[in-house]
Amino acid sequence: MATTLQRNTNRSRPTKSAGSKAKRSKVQRRRLVALGMDEAAVALLNSTEVRTLLKHPKKVAAANA
């Protein structure tokens, strides 16, 4: 019974898949386009830049209005 309390749950954690990551980045890019950014400009951004821009959506919308 004591072994169930000491179980390492990290082993059962699901691994990230490439498909899920691609889907997330595609959704994030669509959000930037919906905020008013040009599709060509969004296509040139890398994933880090996309996430940084999405942290402040009001600033992105104001800059592209």
Contacts in CASP RR format, 6 or more apart in sequence:
PFRMAT RR
TARGET T0000
AUTHOR 0000-0000-0000
METHOD contacts of the structure
MODEL  1
MATTLQRNTNRSRPTKSAGSKAKRSKVQRRRLVALGMDEAAVALLNSTEV
RTLLKHPKKVAAANA
25 47 0 8 1.000
25 50 0 8 1.000
28 47 0 8 1.000
28 50 0 8 1.000
28 51 0 8 1.000
28 54 0 8 1.000
29 42 0 8 1.000
29 43 0 8 1.000
29 45 0 8 1.000
29 50 0 8 1.000
31 54 0 8 1.000
31 57 0 8 1.000
32 42 0 8 1.000
32 45 0 8 1.000
32 50 0 8 1.000
32 53 0 8 1.000
32 54 0 8 1.000
32 60 0 8 1.000
33 39 0 8 1.000
33 42 0 8 1.000
35 57 0 8 1.000
35 60 0 8 1.000
35 61 0 8 1.000
35 64 0 8 1.000
36 60 0 8 1.000
36 61 0 8 1.000
36 64 0 8 1.000
36 65 0 8 1.000
37 53 0 8 1.000
37 60 0 8 1.000
37 64 0 8 1.000
38 64 0 8 1.000
42 50 0 8 1.000
45 53 0 8 1.000
53 60 0 8 1.000
54 60 0 8 1.000
END
